[in-house]
Amino acid sequence: MTQAFGYAVIAAFANVIGAFAVARGTTSNYRLIEPFVAFSAGFMLAVVLTEILPEAFARSGSAAPVLVFAGYLAVHLSQHTVTPHFHFGEETHPVSAYAARSAVVGLLLHTFFDGVAIASAFLVAPQLGIVVFLAVFLHKLPEGATISSLTLAAGGSRRLAILGAAALGLASLLGVALTDQLGFLVRHGLALSGGVTLYVAASNLVPEFQGKRGWATPLALLAGAGVFFATHAILGGP
């Protein structure tokens, strides 16, 4: 589990890096976020549909469908009840401090299961752990940038923006730590996190760009999936 924790630390820093870039003003516009989000979605969808879910069904057996759905539903409820205002990308309108804080709280469940996904994947095979880590890492960069943008739009300080992103990263580390301690997560963590990952890719990321015109985002989506299959070929299957 030491290996999984090390990769989770890198993924957690991606939240902070994304937040820091926005808070320090090094990101003057968000034109690159949409293609990057599309790329992340393509990679994540390929990972969850071709790697995570088959392994989850093998580990959890007949309980897997319910657990996958439970993970999907839990994130949906947390992001649409606790979090009244959240979307990936730049926040262009003033928001309340409550909206910014609740966005962080609402995302804690999702980021916790990012850690569970990494840890559970490494329990299957190092190759699977690496591709799941890459899927988590890719979406954590725009996630950190988004939380930072939302915090600043609410009138929060740069320090608060970075601390919010750091909290999301710490939740992922907690997910890794608890997966190693709880037998339920050792066996069923991959199924639960598979549902969470499916939600993030299909219900969080894809809607951010599917209505956009042009070829940039569709090609980025296909590129993300292509990079996954290339990575899988290089690493070899679990």
C-alpha positions as CSV (number, residue, x, y, z in Angstrom):
1,M,0.0,0.0,0.0
2,T,3.1,2.3,0.3
3,Q,3.2,2.4,-3.5
4,A,-0.5,3.4,-3.7
5,F,0.0,6.1,-1.1
6,G,2.9,7.6,-3.0
7,Y,0.9,7.9,-6.2
8,A,-2.0,9.3,-4.2
9,V,0.3,12.0,-2.8
10,I,1.2,13.0,-6.4
11,A,-2.5,13.1,-7.3
12,A,-3.3,15.2,-4.3
13,F,-0.7,17.7,-5.2
14,A,-2.4,18.1,-8.6
15,N,-5.4,19.7,-6.8
16,V,-3.0,22.2,-5.2
17,I,-1.1,22.9,-8.4
18,G,-4.4,23.6,-10.3
19,A,-5.5,25.9,-7.4
20,F,-2.2,27.6,-7.2
21,A,-2.1,28.4,-10.9
22,V,-5.4,30.2,-10.7
23,A,-4.7,31.9,-7.3
24,R,-1.4,33.3,-8.4
25,G,-2.8,34.6,-11.6
26,T,-0.7,32.4,-13.9
27,T,-3.8,31.3,-15.7
28,S,-5.1,34.3,-17.5
29,N,-7.9,32.5,-19.3
30,Y,-9.6,29.1,-19.3
31,R,-9.5,28.3,-23.0
32,L,-7.3,25.3,-22.5
33,I,-9.5,23.9,-19.7
34,E,-12.2,22.6,-22.0
35,P,-9.9,20.5,-24.2
36,F,-8.1,19.3,-21.1
37,V,-11.4,18.3,-19.4
38,A,-12.4,16.5,-22.6
39,F,-9.1,14.7,-22.7
40,S,-9.5,13.7,-19.0
41,A,-13.0,12.4,-19.6
42,G,-11.9,10.3,-22.5
43,F,-9.1,8.7,-20.5
44,M,-11.4,8.2,-17.4
45,L,-14.2,6.6,-19.4
46,A,-11.8,4.2,-21.1
47,V,-10.3,3.3,-17.7
48,V,-13.6,2.7,-15.9
49,L,-15.4,0.8,-18.7
50,T,-12.5,-1.4,-19.8
51,E,-10.5,-1.9,-16.6
52,I,-12.2,-0.9,-13.4
53,L,-15.7,-2.3,-13.9
54,P,-14.5,-5.7,-15.2
55,E,-12.2,-6.1,-12.2
56,A,-14.8,-4.8,-9.8
57,F,-17.3,-7.4,-11.0
58,A,-14.7,-10.1,-10.6
59,R,-13.9,-9.0,-7.0
60,S,-17.4,-8.1,-5.8
61,G,-19.4,-10.8,-7.7
62,S,-23.2,-10.4,-7.6
63,A,-22.9,-7.3,-5.3
64,A,-21.0,-5.3,-7.9
65,P,-23.9,-3.8,-9.8
66,V,-25.5,-2.5,-6.7
67,L,-22.2,-1.1,-5.4
68,V,-21.3,0.6,-8.6
69,F,-24.8,2.2,-8.7
70,A,-24.4,3.2,-5.0
71,G,-21.1,4.9,-5.7
72,Y,-22.6,6.8,-8.7
73,L,-25.7,7.8,-6.7
74,A,-23.8,8.9,-3.6
75,V,-21.7,11.4,-5.6
76,H,-24.8,12.6,-7.5
77,L,-26.6,13.3,-4.2
78,S,-23.6,14.9,-2.5
79,Q,-23.0,17.3,-5.5
80,H,-26.6,18.2,-5.9
81,T,-27.7,18.5,-2.3
82,V,-24.7,19.7,-0.3
83,T,-23.3,21.6,-3.3
84,P,-25.7,24.1,-4.8
85,H,-23.2,25.6,-7.3
86,F,-20.4,23.7,-9.0
87,H,-19.1,23.1,-12.5
88,F,-15.6,22.5,-14.0
89,G,-14.0,25.6,-15.4
90,E,-13.9,29.3,-14.6
91,E,-16.5,30.9,-12.3
92,T,-17.5,34.0,-14.2
93,H,-20.2,35.3,-11.7
94,P,-19.9,36.3,-8.1
95,V,-21.0,33.6,-5.7
96,S,-21.6,33.4,-2.0
97,A,-19.1,32.2,0.5
98,Y,-21.5,29.4,1.4
99,A,-21.5,28.2,-2.3
100,A,-17.7,28.0,-2.3
101,R,-17.5,26.2,1.0
102,S,-20.2,23.8,0.1
103,A,-18.5,23.0,-3.2
104,V,-15.4,21.8,-1.2
105,V,-17.6,19.8,1.2
106,G,-19.6,18.3,-1.6
107,L,-16.5,17.2,-3.5
108,L,-14.9,15.5,-0.4
109,L,-16.8,12.3,-1.0
110,H,-15.7,12.1,-4.6
111,T,-12.1,12.9,-3.8
112,F,-12.1,10.4,-0.9
113,F,-13.1,7.7,-3.4
114,D,-10.3,8.9,-5.8
115,G,-8.0,7.5,-3.1
116,V,-10.0,4.3,-2.7
117,A,-9.8,3.8,-6.5
118,I,-6.1,4.1,-6.5
119,A,-5.6,1.9,-3.5
120,S,-8.1,-0.8,-4.7
121,A,-6.5,-0.8,-8.2
122,F,-3.0,-1.4,-6.8
123,L,-4.5,-4.3,-4.8
124,V,-5.4,-5.9,-8.2
125,A,-2.1,-5.1,-10.0
126,P,0.5,-2.4,-10.2
127,Q,-0.4,-1.8,-13.9
128,L,-4.1,-1.1,-13.1
129,G,-3.0,1.1,-10.2
130,I,-0.9,3.3,-12.5
131,V,-3.6,3.8,-15.1
132,V,-6.2,4.6,-12.4
133,F,-3.7,7.0,-10.8
134,L,-3.4,8.8,-14.2
135,A,-7.1,9.0,-14.5
136,V,-7.4,10.6,-11.1
137,F,-4.4,12.9,-11.7
138,L,-5.8,14.2,-15.0
139,H,-9.1,15.4,-13.5
140,K,-7.6,16.8,-10.3
141,L,-5.8,19.6,-12.1
142,P,-8.9,21.2,-13.5
143,E,-10.7,20.4,-10.3
144,G,-8.2,22.3,-8.2
145,A,-8.4,25.2,-10.7
146,T,-12.2,25.2,-10.5
147,I,-12.3,25.3,-6.7
148,S,-9.7,28.1,-6.6
149,S,-11.8,30.1,-9.2
150,L,-15.0,29.5,-7.2
151,T,-13.3,30.6,-3.9
152,L,-12.0,33.8,-5.4
153,A,-15.3,34.5,-7.0
154,A,-16.8,34.3,-3.5
155,G,-14.4,36.9,-2.3
156,G,-12.1,34.5,-0.6
157,S,-8.3,34.9,-0.4
158,R,-5.7,33.1,-2.4
159,R,-4.6,31.3,0.7
160,L,-8.2,30.0,1.3
161,A,-8.4,28.9,-2.4
162,I,-5.3,26.8,-2.1
163,L,-6.4,25.4,1.3
164,G,-9.7,24.3,-0.2
165,A,-7.9,22.4,-2.9
166,A,-5.5,20.9,-0.3
167,A,-8.5,19.6,1.7
168,L,-9.6,17.7,-1.4
169,G,-6.2,16.2,-1.8
170,L,-6.1,15.1,1.8
171,A,-9.4,13.4,1.4
172,S,-7.8,11.2,-1.3
173,L,-5.0,10.3,1.0
174,L,-7.6,9.3,3.6
175,G,-9.2,7.1,1.1
176,V,-6.0,5.2,0.5
177,A,-5.3,4.9,4.2
178,L,-8.8,3.5,5.0
179,T,-8.8,1.1,2.1
180,D,-5.8,-0.6,3.7
181,Q,-7.6,-0.9,7.0
182,L,-11.2,-1.8,6.2
183,G,-11.9,-5.2,4.8
184,F,-15.1,-4.0,3.1
185,L,-13.1,-1.5,1.0
186,V,-10.4,-4.1,0.3
187,R,-13.0,-6.3,-1.4
188,H,-15.6,-3.8,-2.6
189,G,-13.7,-0.5,-2.9
190,L,-13.1,-1.0,-6.6
191,A,-16.8,-1.3,-7.3
192,L,-17.8,1.7,-5.2
193,S,-15.0,3.8,-6.7
194,G,-15.9,2.6,-10.2
195,G,-19.4,4.1,-9.8
196,V,-17.8,7.3,-8.5
197,T,-15.4,7.5,-11.4
198,L,-18.1,6.8,-13.9
199,Y,-20.1,9.7,-12.5
200,V,-17.2,12.1,-12.6
201,A,-16.3,11.2,-16.2
202,A,-19.8,10.9,-17.7
203,S,-21.9,13.3,-15.5
204,N,-19.4,15.9,-14.4
205,L,-16.8,16.2,-17.2
206,V,-18.7,15.3,-20.4
207,P,-21.6,17.9,-19.8
208,E,-19.0,20.6,-19.6
209,F,-18.1,20.4,-23.2
210,Q,-20.7,18.3,-25.1
211,G,-22.6,21.4,-26.2
212,K,-19.6,23.2,-27.6
213,R,-19.1,23.6,-31.3
214,G,-16.1,22.6,-33.3
215,W,-13.7,19.7,-33.3
216,A,-11.4,20.6,-30.5
217,T,-13.2,18.9,-27.6
218,P,-14.4,15.8,-29.5
219,L,-10.8,15.2,-30.7
220,A,-9.5,15.8,-27.2
221,L,-12.0,13.2,-25.9
222,L,-10.8,10.7,-28.5
223,A,-7.2,11.5,-27.7
224,G,-7.7,10.8,-24.0
225,A,-9.1,7.4,-24.8
226,G,-6.3,6.8,-27.3
227,V,-3.7,7.7,-24.7
228,F,-5.2,5.3,-22.3
229,F,-5.1,2.4,-24.7
230,A,-1.5,3.3,-25.6
231,T,-0.6,3.4,-21.9
232,H,-2.3,0.1,-21.3
233,A,-0.4,-1.5,-24.2
234,I,2.9,-0.2,-22.8
235,L,2.2,-1.3,-19.2
236,G,0.4,-4.5,-20.0
237,G,-2.9,-5.7,-18.6
238,P,-3.3,-6.6,-14.9
